[in-house]
Amino acid sequence: MPWYYYVAYFFAGAFLANAVPHFVSGMMGRPFQSPFAKPPGEGLSSSTVNVLWGAFNIAAGYVLLLQVGKFDFRSPLQAAVTGVGGLAMAVMLARAFGRFHGGNSPGKQPSPAARGAYWPPEGVE
């Protein structure tokens, strides 16, 4: 199998992992950071924008995973490359979004400016 198939599978995992927070936040009706916010990646985008961005990431992951080469779900190497791409993106997203939501410093509340429009959840003090 050509090396570039593995590159495609790595990025498929990254796109699929990136789809999760955007799609889920959008479906919950919550604003979330996206590349379309001002400033990009820091400001909040609407829930609709996040659902669309999540759907784009799912589509890109699908194309890279199932339309490039012949991905075999039973191949440990192909699954591992895809999983490493997803894990790499997940760790990067955890660090980036943790800055805004207090995840990088457990036990410490994020600053009011970083809390966003929906922090804390209603009914939670």
ZIGIWO-V133659 format. One record per backbone hydrogen bond with DSSP energy under -1.0 kcal/mol. NH is the residue of the N-H (numbers start at 1). CO is the residue of the C=O. E is the energy in kcal/mol with one decimal. If there is no record, write none. Layout:
BEGIN
NH_CO_E / NH_CO_E
END
This chain:
BEGIN
5_2_-1.3 / 7_3_-1.4 / 8_4_-2.0 / 9_5_-2.3 / 10_6_-2.3 / 11_7_-2.2 / 12_8_-1.9 / 13_9_-2.0 / 14_10_-1.7 / 15_11_-2.7 / 16_12_-2.5 / 17_13_-2.2 / 18_14_-2.3 / 19_15_-1.5 / 23_19_-2.8 / 24_20_-2.6 / 25_21_-2.1 / 26_22_-2.3 / 27_23_-2.4 / 28_24_-1.8 / 29_26_-1.4 / 30_25_-2.6 / 32_45_-1.6 / 37_34_-1.4 / 41_34_-2.7 / 42_39_-2.2 / 43_39_-2.7 / 45_32_-3.1 / 50_46_-1.9 / 51_47_-2.2 / 52_48_-2.3 / 53_49_-2.5 / 54_50_-2.6 / 55_51_-2.5 / 56_52_-2.2 / 57_53_-2.1 / 58_54_-2.2 / 59_55_-2.5 / 60_56_-2.7 / 61_57_-2.5 / 62_58_-2.5 / 63_59_-2.5 / 64_60_-2.4 / 65_61_-2.4 / 66_62_-3.1 / 67_63_-1.6 / 75_72_-2.0 / 79_75_-2.5 / 80_76_-2.4 / 81_77_-2.4 / 82_78_-2.0 / 83_79_-2.6 / 84_80_-2.8 / 85_81_-1.9 / 86_82_-2.2 / 87_83_-2.8 / 88_84_-2.7 / 89_85_-2.0 / 90_86_-2.5 / 91_87_-2.5 / 92_88_-2.1 / 93_89_-2.9 / 94_90_-2.4 / 95_91_-2.2 / 96_92_-2.5 / 97_93_-3.2 / 98_94_-1.6 / 101_97_-1.7 / 102_98_-1.2 / 104_98_-1.1 / 108_105_-2.0 / 124_121_-2.0
END
